[in-house]
């Protein structure tokens, strides 16, 4: 079990225990054992757990607010003293979007 801090609706913090996440090897072992089971519920739960681990979850795209665009523009004016080109703008906006969307 692993401890996790949770903030309740009343704003108070408390500690709860959750099972430690399974390793990939443990998950595969569980899936193989489920195949030998005659219980369809066990097979289904194992298949769902395996799919959740293997299929990447779709992430929600986060765009830039008008204020963030203005901040990027102001930084460009400062860095390049007003002599920046369109490529600098694209690169600065791309960097900010990657930062917000956790891209490498």
N, C-alpha and C positions, 0 to 999 in steps of 0.2 A: 504494500500500500504506500501511496505517496501523499504527503500533506499538500494541501492547496489552500491559499487564503482567498476567501470569498467575501464580497461586500454585500450585505443584505439590503432589502428595500428601505430599512430604517437608517442606512448609512453606517451601521456598525460592522466591523470586521470580525470574521470568525474563521476557524480552521476546520476543514473537512478532509476526509481521507478518501482517496480514489485508488482504484487498482493501478499499479504501474503499467504503462503502455507495453504491449507485447512487442518483442523484436520481430523482424521479418521472418527469421527462422522459426520462432514460436508460432507465428501466424500460419506459416506454410504447414507446419506439423499439425496444427489444429485442423486445417482444411483437409489434409490427407486423412486424418482420423475420422473426420466428419463424413468423408466419402464411404468409409466402411460401415458407418452407422445406418441403421434401418429407420432412424427417426428423422422425418423430413424437416422438422423444426430446427434440429441441430445442423442439418445440411444447409438450410436457408440462412441461418444466423452466421454460419461460417463463410458462406459465399458472399454475404453482404459485407462482412468485416474485411474480407480479402479484396473485394471490389473497392471499398472505401480507401484502402491503403494503396492500391495499384492505379486507380483512375484519378488523375489530378482534378482537384476541385476548381471550378471556374471562379476566377476572381473578379470582383466588381472593379471596373475602371474608375479611377478618380481623376477628374480634370482639374484645371486651375481656376481659381476664383479671379474676378477682375482685379482684386487687390494684389494677388500673387503675380499676375501678369504685369501690373504697374510696378511692383517691386523688382521684378526681373528687368524691366525697361530702365528703371532708375539705376540699378547696378551697372547695366551696360553703359549708360551715359557716364557714370563715374569711372568705370574701368577704361573705356576707350575715349573718354573726353569728347563724346559726341560724334566720333568718326567711325562708328561701327557700321558693318554692312549686314545685309539680310542673312548671310550665313551665321554670323555671330548671334543674331536673334534666334534662329532655328536651333542652334546648339545650346543656347541658354535655356530655351523653353523645353527642349528635349531633356536636359539635365534635371530640370525642376520636376518634370513629369515622372522621370525614372525615380527620383527621390521619393515622390509621393506614392508611387505604385510599387515600391520595394524591388525594383529591377536592378540587376547588377550593373 
